[in-house]
Every structure is written in structure tokens, then in C-alpha cells.
């Protein structure tokens, strides 16, 4: 029986040490989890600065304004659609080359004769997209080697 008396105090001490070790381990894991969240947070999602200087700084993190897309397909017979009417301002022109030609050269020309944009589109990369910001007026899309291929674009005042 004397061996039982000796073993029990050791068991109590090892249980206490075991509980203490579990508590320390849980604290370390919790601290690591918090530090990982802080390190992996993106700057945009981080808490804002609370200094007076930071509160007075302008907020320049605006999303770009959405814009409308005018999709135009160039076929062997010409532009489809042949005419577009829309408000003036910023919008995207999308041209899909379905002519089968090796290369085409498209010009966006204002009614005064001024070229606003000129672009070459190849058969290897047949789709082109470009953003324009144009004032009200009449414009034409033309292909350089086919004078009868015309898309008339009328931009109205907002």
C-alpha cells in the first residue's frame, strides 16, 4: 500500500502540469490565430487610422464609373449595326472582326473629318475594345480598304 501513497501525489502533480500545459498551448494557438488574421488582412479591409490627420485625408478610393458598351460586328457585307444613336460621353466600343480578312484598319472619324481613333485588327486577335469619351456630334466608323463599310454614330447631348 505504500506504493499507492507515493503514486497518487505524482498523478495529481502530473494532472496539474498537464492542465497547465493545455492552457498554455490553447493560449499560444489563440494568439497565433489572431496574428495570422492581422498579417493576412488586406490593407483595404484593415481598420482605418484614427489620427486627426488621417480623418482629414480625402477618400480617393472610388470605383470607376460603369460605362455602356456598343458592340459592333464587322462582316464581309459591312458593319452590324450600321447606325448607333446614344448619349455623348464615356462609353466602350467593341468591334468584332468577322470578315475573314488578314487585317483591317478601322477609323473613328468626326463629321468635321478629324480622326478620333484609328485601330488595326488582325485575324489572330479579331476582337477589339476601346473606351472613348466623345462630345455630342456625328461620327463614322470606317474600314480603310472598303469605303462602303460605314457605321454612323450619332451622339446626343445628355
Sine and cosine of phi, psi and omega as CSV:
sin_phi,cos_phi,sin_psi,cos_psi,sin_omega,cos_omega
0.00,0.00,-0.39,0.92,-0.01,-1.00
-0.91,0.43,-0.44,0.90,0.04,-1.00
-0.95,0.32,-0.47,0.88,0.05,-1.00
-0.92,0.39,-0.64,0.77,0.00,-1.00
-0.90,0.44,-0.57,0.82,-0.02,-1.00
-0.96,0.27,-0.62,0.79,-0.07,-1.00
-0.95,0.31,-0.59,0.81,-0.07,-1.00
-0.91,0.42,-0.73,0.69,0.05,-1.00
-0.88,0.48,-0.55,0.83,0.04,-1.00
-0.92,0.39,-0.63,0.77,0.03,-1.00
-0.90,0.44,-0.67,0.74,0.02,-1.00
-0.89,0.46,-0.68,0.73,0.01,-1.00
-0.91,0.41,-0.65,0.76,-0.02,-1.00
-0.95,0.32,-0.55,0.83,0.09,-1.00
-0.90,0.43,-0.69,0.72,0.03,-1.00
-0.89,0.46,-0.68,0.73,0.03,-1.00
-0.91,0.40,-0.61,0.79,0.00,-1.00
-0.91,0.42,-0.71,0.70,0.03,-1.00
-0.88,0.47,-0.69,0.72,0.01,-1.00
-0.89,0.45,-0.64,0.77,0.03,-1.00
-0.91,0.42,-0.64,0.77,0.04,-1.00
-0.90,0.44,-0.67,0.74,0.01,-1.00
-0.90,0.44,-0.69,0.72,0.03,-1.00
-0.89,0.45,-0.69,0.72,0.00,-1.00
-0.89,0.45,-0.67,0.74,0.02,-1.00
-0.90,0.44,-0.63,0.78,0.03,-1.00
-0.91,0.42,-0.68,0.74,0.02,-1.00
-0.90,0.44,-0.69,0.72,0.00,-1.00
-0.90,0.45,-0.68,0.74,0.02,-1.00
-0.89,0.45,-0.67,0.74,0.02,-1.00
-0.90,0.44,-0.65,0.76,0.05,-1.00
-0.90,0.43,-0.65,0.76,0.01,-1.00
-0.89,0.46,-0.67,0.74,0.02,-1.00
-0.91,0.41,-0.68,0.73,-0.02,-1.00
-0.93,0.38,-0.57,0.82,0.06,-1.00
-0.90,0.43,-0.65,0.76,0.03,-1.00
-0.90,0.44,-0.64,0.77,0.01,-1.00
-0.92,0.39,-0.68,0.73,-0.04,-1.00
-0.94,0.33,-0.51,0.86,-0.06,-1.00
-1.00,-0.04,-0.11,0.99,0.04,-1.00
-0.92,0.39,0.68,-0.73,0.06,-1.00
-0.97,0.25,0.45,-0.89,-0.01,-1.00
-0.84,0.54,-0.55,0.84,-0.03,-1.00
-0.93,0.38,-0.51,0.86,-0.04,-1.00
-1.00,-0.09,-0.04,1.00,0.01,-1.00
-0.94,0.35,0.40,-0.92,0.00,-1.00
-0.89,0.45,0.63,-0.78,-0.01,-1.00
-0.93,0.38,0.44,-0.90,0.06,-1.00
-0.92,0.38,0.54,-0.84,-0.04,-1.00
-0.94,-0.35,0.16,0.99,0.02,-1.00
-0.95,0.30,0.36,-0.93,0.00,-1.00
-0.88,0.47,-0.62,0.78,0.00,-1.00
-0.90,0.43,-0.64,0.77,-0.01,-1.00
-0.93,0.36,-0.56,0.83,0.00,-1.00
-0.94,0.34,-0.43,0.90,-0.02,-1.00
-1.00,0.00,-0.13,0.99,-0.01,-1.00
-0.95,0.30,0.63,-0.78,0.03,-1.00
-0.93,0.37,0.52,-0.85,0.02,-1.00
-1.00,-0.04,0.98,-0.21,-0.04,-1.00
-0.98,-0.18,0.35,0.94,-0.06,-1.00
-0.99,-0.12,0.77,0.64,0.00,-1.00
-1.00,0.09,0.57,-0.82,0.10,-0.99
-0.97,0.26,0.57,-0.82,0.05,-1.00
-0.90,0.43,0.59,-0.81,0.00,-1.00
-0.92,0.40,0.66,-0.75,0.02,-1.00
-0.94,0.35,0.44,-0.90,0.03,-1.00
-0.69,-0.73,0.38,-0.92,-0.05,-1.00
-0.99,0.15,0.52,-0.86,0.02,-1.00
-0.93,-0.37,0.79,-0.62,0.13,-0.99
-0.98,-0.21,0.95,-0.32,-0.03,-1.00
-1.00,-0.06,0.81,-0.58,-0.05,-1.00
-0.80,-0.60,0.74,-0.67,0.04,-1.00
-0.95,-0.32,0.73,-0.68,0.07,-1.00
-0.97,-0.24,0.91,-0.42,-0.03,-1.00
-0.94,-0.34,0.14,-0.99,0.03,-1.00
-0.86,0.52,-0.33,0.94,0.03,-1.00
-1.00,-0.05,-0.18,0.98,0.00,-1.00
0.76,-0.65,-0.27,-0.96,-0.05,-1.00
-0.98,0.19,0.63,-0.77,0.11,-0.99
-0.76,-0.65,0.90,-0.44,0.02,1.00
-0.97,0.24,0.27,-0.96,0.01,-1.00
-1.00,0.06,-0.20,0.98,-0.03,-1.00
-0.49,-0.87,0.64,-0.77,0.03,-1.00
-0.74,-0.67,0.69,-0.73,0.08,-1.00
-0.78,-0.62,0.81,-0.58,-0.06,-1.00
-0.37,-0.93,0.22,-0.97,0.06,-1.00
-0.93,0.37,0.53,-0.85,0.06,-1.00
-0.93,0.38,0.25,-0.97,0.04,-1.00
0.83,-0.55,-0.39,-0.92,-0.09,-1.00
-1.00,0.07,0.78,-0.62,0.09,-1.00
-0.37,-0.93,0.23,-0.97,-0.01,-1.00
-0.97,-0.25,0.69,-0.73,0.14,-0.99
-0.97,-0.25,0.78,-0.63,0.07,-1.00
-0.89,-0.45,0.84,-0.55,0.01,-1.00
-0.89,-0.45,0.83,-0.56,0.06,-1.00
-0.95,-0.30,0.90,-0.44,-0.03,-1.00
-1.00,0.09,0.95,-0.32,0.04,-1.00
-0.86,-0.51,0.49,0.87,-0.03,-1.00
-0.99,0.14,-0.45,0.89,-0.11,-0.99
1.00,0.06,-0.06,1.00,0.02,-1.00
-0.96,0.28,0.50,-0.87,-0.01,-1.00
-0.88,0.47,-0.65,0.76,0.01,-1.00
-0.45,-0.90,0.59,-0.81,0.11,-0.99
-0.78,-0.63,0.43,-0.90,0.03,-1.00
-0.83,-0.56,0.90,-0.43,-0.06,-1.00
-0.96,-0.26,0.68,-0.73,0.08,-1.00
-0.83,-0.56,0.67,-0.75,0.14,-0.99
-0.97,-0.23,0.91,-0.41,-0.15,-0.99
-0.87,-0.50,0.76,-0.65,0.08,-1.00
-0.97,0.24,0.39,-0.92,-0.05,-1.00
-0.85,0.53,-0.35,0.94,0.04,-1.00
-0.98,0.20,-0.15,0.99,-0.02,-1.00
0.98,-0.17,-0.05,1.00,0.00,-1.00
-0.97,0.23,0.77,-0.63,0.08,-1.00
-0.98,0.18,0.88,-0.48,0.03,-1.00
-1.00,0.09,-0.55,0.84,-0.05,-1.00
-0.37,-0.93,0.58,-0.82,0.08,-1.00
-0.67,-0.74,0.71,-0.70,-0.06,-1.00
-0.57,-0.82,0.61,-0.79,0.09,-1.00
-0.97,-0.25,0.72,-0.69,-0.01,-1.00
-0.83,-0.56,0.80,-0.59,-0.03,-1.00
-0.98,-0.20,0.25,-0.97,0.05,-1.00
-0.91,0.41,-0.51,0.86,0.00,-1.00
-0.93,0.38,-0.54,0.84,0.04,-1.00
-0.74,-0.67,0.99,0.16,-0.20,-0.98
-0.98,0.20,-0.18,0.98,-0.04,-1.00
-0.94,-0.35,0.74,-0.68,-0.01,-1.00
-0.80,-0.60,0.62,-0.79,0.07,-1.00
-0.74,-0.68,0.67,-0.74,0.03,-1.00
-0.47,-0.88,0.61,-0.79,0.01,-1.00
-1.00,-0.08,0.73,-0.69,0.06,-1.00
-0.81,-0.58,0.41,-0.91,0.07,-1.00
-0.71,-0.70,0.99,-0.11,-0.17,-0.99
-0.90,-0.44,0.59,-0.81,0.07,-1.00
-0.97,0.24,0.21,-0.98,0.04,-1.00
-0.84,0.54,0.55,-0.84,0.02,-1.00
0.44,-0.90,-0.08,-1.00,0.01,-1.00
-0.95,-0.32,0.71,-0.70,-0.03,-1.00
-0.73,-0.68,0.30,-0.96,0.10,-0.99
-0.69,-0.72,0.65,-0.76,0.22,-0.98
-1.00,-0.09,0.75,-0.66,-0.01,-1.00
-0.71,-0.71,0.52,-0.86,0.13,-0.99
-0.98,-0.21,0.73,-0.68,-0.18,-0.98
-0.85,0.52,-0.65,0.76,-0.10,-0.99
-0.99,-0.13,0.03,1.00,0.02,-1.00
-0.74,-0.67,1.00,0.06,-0.09,-1.00
-0.89,0.46,-0.34,0.94,0.01,-1.00
-1.00,0.10,-0.14,0.99,0.06,-1.00
-1.00,0.05,0.97,-0.25,-0.07,-1.00
-0.67,-0.74,0.68,-0.73,0.17,-0.99
-0.87,-0.50,0.90,-0.44,0.00,-1.00
-1.00,0.06,0.75,-0.66,-0.02,-1.00
-0.85,-0.53,0.87,-0.50,0.03,-1.00
-0.94,-0.33,0.86,-0.50,0.03,-1.00
-0.95,-0.30,0.86,-0.51,-0.06,-1.00
-1.00,-0.09,0.35,-0.94,0.09,-1.00
-0.93,0.38,0.58,-0.81,-0.07,-1.00
-0.92,0.39,0.00,0.00,0.00,0.00
